[in-house]
Structure formats: C-alpha cells, structure tokens
Amino acid sequence: MRHRRWLLALPLTLAPIVVRAQAAPAAAVVAPPAAQQIAAAVLPLPAEFRADAKVLGYSGSAHQLVTLRAGKGPFICLADDPSAKEFHVACYHQSMEPFMARGRALRASGVVGDKVDSARFAEVRAGKLAMPNHAAAMYQLFGPPDAYDAASGTAKAQSLYVVYMPGATPASTGLSAKPAEGTPWIMFPGTPKAHIMLQPKM
C-alpha cells in the first residue's frame, strides 16, 4: 500500500515510466541439479522403495516435466516444482500413472480446477482411461519453500499418505467420509479418484 501511495504522488509525466519498468518479465526460475531433485523427490517413500523409484523433474529453466531417473520399482516420484510457492514432492504407485499423466496433460492444455477431474472421470467411465483394480499408495511431503536441506538430504515437511481405491465408498470400506486427525477417512467416495486419507497431523 505504501508503494501505491508513492506511485500516485509522482508527477503524471513520470508515473507511466515507473509502470513500464515494473512490467518487465521476471527472471526464469532455474531448476536445481538433477541429483538434488531426485534426492528430495524420493523422501516421502519408505526407504526400501527409494533406490528403484522413477523420478520426474525439471531441467534448466523449462517448466516441463522430464525423466530425471528411470526406475524398475513400483513407484513414480515427482520432484518439487521450482516455480511453486511451496515445497511439495509426491510418489505414487505406477498403476496410477495413466490417471496422473492425463491430469498433467489436461492442465497443460488449459483445463483448470474441478474440470480436470470431471474430464478424467468421464474418460474412466467411458473406458478410455485405465484405473487400477487394486489399492495403490501415494506418499507426499508438504512444506515451506526452504523445507528441503540439500546438505543433509532432509526436509522439514508434513507427511500425507493416500491409498487410492477407485469406486470405494464408506459402505464398501467401513471408513467415514468425514476428515478426522489421526484417523483414516475416505475422500471422493464412489468416484474413480476415491482414496483413503492417512494424515498423521492436520
């Protein structure tokens, strides 16, 4: 607000010059080295799955996911987006890749918000998008931008665990649909995205 009052106090002949200077594009965000991205990306996983996980991340200043490391294990991990305001890494079972990849493709094409899930759900129900017929885990870490410490290879972040069970409901699982700290519950019940939420702290 102080900045705005300062701008309004300028002579009219100078104000446009200041506005044009502020409109200059921001410097491109450069991704951390691949090894650092990989080390952070696999942190949510139990230790026994980390070495063999496939990792998708970023290269240079291009804001596009690339394969940083191939993997032969059951998990695919997403590195932290260097342009995002918060730290977030996630690893999901490979059987969820068609669903996850389709979401990324829809967002890249300009689809936003709930329309992403609406499109995916319709494709699943039409038999165009495959979903697993078994439980599939996802592990995540959330935190502030500086949550990850490259020197120690650790992150001060909050854990969130998810188990996807497409089509599951409170009746089929015995789980409540109401969030509760320390207790698992089911989210998006009855949909292709139905999953059990396991959050140690809320």
N, C-alpha and C positions, 0 to 999 in steps of 0.2 A: 504494500500500500504506500509506503514511503517513496518507493521508486516511481509509482504512478504520479504522486503529487509533484515530485521533482520534474518529471517529464512535462506535466501540464504547465509548470512555471516557466518553461523555456519560451523564448520568442518564437512566434509561429514560423519564422523562416528557418529555424534550426530544428524544430521538432521532427519534420519529415526525415532529416538526415539521420537522427538518432534511431528512428523506427526502422529505417532501411538497414542500419548496422545490426540491430537486434534480430533481423530476419535471416541473417547468414546461417547456412546449414551447420548443424553440429558435426563435430569430428566423428568419423566412423569408429565404431567400437571394434577393437581387435580381440579375437578370441585368445585365451591362454594357450600355452603349448599343449599338444595332444596328450602327452603323458600326464599332465596335471588334470586335464579334463577327465581322463579315464579314471585316475585315482579317486577323484571326487564322485564320479558318476556311480561307481560300484559300491560306495559306502553303505547305502541302505540295505544291501543284501546280507544275508547270513554269510559268514566267512567262507564256507565251503563252496559257494556259488560264484564268488567274485572273479577268480582267475579265468574262468571259462565263459564269462558273460560277453556277449556282443555289445559294443558301445557306439552309440550315435552321438555326434557332437558337431562342433563348428570349426571352420578353417579360415584363418585370416580375418577379413572384415566382412566376408559374405555371410548374410543371415540365412543360411540354408543348411539343413542337417546333412552330414556326410558320415560314412562309416569310418570311425577312428580306429576300431579294432574288430576283427572278425571273431566269432566265438563259436564254440561247439557245445556250450552248455544250454540249459533251458531258458535262460533269461536274456532280455534285451534291455540295456540301460540307456537313458537319455541324460546327456551332460547338461550342466547348468547353462541356461541361455545368458550369454554375457551382456545382452542388451536389456534384460529384465531387471526390474527394481528389487526383486527379492531372490535369494538363493533357493533353488529347487532342483533336486535330482530325483529320478524315478527309475525303477527297474520292474518290468512286468514279464510274465510268462510268455514265451514265444507264441503260444496258441492265441494270444490276444493281438498279435501284430496286424492282421487284416483290419480289425476294428480301429486300432490306434493309428495305423497308416492312413486309413480313409479319413479319420478326423483331421489329421495334419493336411491332407490334400484339400479337403473342403475349406479349411481355414485359409490356406494359401490362395484359394480361388476367390476369397472374399466373403464366404459364408461365416456368419458370426453368431454368438450366443446359443440359444436353445435350438436354432435352426440346424446346427451341426448334428445334434442328437436326433432331431426329427428326420433328417435325411438318412442317417445311419440306421435308425430303427426301421424305416420304410424299406431300406435295402436288405436288411436282415430278414424281415418278414416276407419279402419277395424272393428270398433265396439267392440274392445277388452278393451277399456279404456273409462270409462264414464266421461262425462263433463256436467256441469250444463246447463240447457236451460234458465237460467235467469242470471241477473247480480250478481256478487259475489265479495265482497270487500276484500282487503288486506291492512293492516296498518303496516308500518315499521319505525324503527329508526336506523340511522347510526351514528357512531361517532368514536373517538379515543379509544384505549384500556381501558382508565380510565374514559370513559364517564359516567358510572353509579356510583352513590354515594350511597352505601348501607345504610349509616347513615340517609340520608334524603329521600331515596327512589326515587330519581330523576335522570334524565340523561341529560347531555348536549350533545344533538344529533340532527341530522337533520331528519325531517319527510319526508316520501314519502308515498303517498296514491295511491292505484291501484284499479280499478274496472274491473274485468275480464268479457268479453263479447265474448265468443268463436265465431269465424267466422265474427265478426264485421269488417266493413270497413269504410273509410271516407264517402262513398256514403250512407251507411246504418245508420250512426250516425250523419253525418254533422260535424264531427271533423276532423281536419287536422292531417296528419301523420308526420308533422314537429314539433320537440320539440320547446317549447316556454315557457319562465319563466312566472309563474303566470297564464298560460292559459292551460286548459286540451288539450291533444292530444292523438291520438290512436297509440299504438305500436304493432308490429307484426300483422298488419291488414290482415284479411282474413284467419288467422290460428286458430287452436284450442286455442292458447295462446294469442289471441288478447285481449288487455286491454287498458283501459283509464288511462293515467298517470296524476296524480294531485300532482304536486310538488310545495309547497309554494315558495321555493328558490332553484335556480340552482347554 
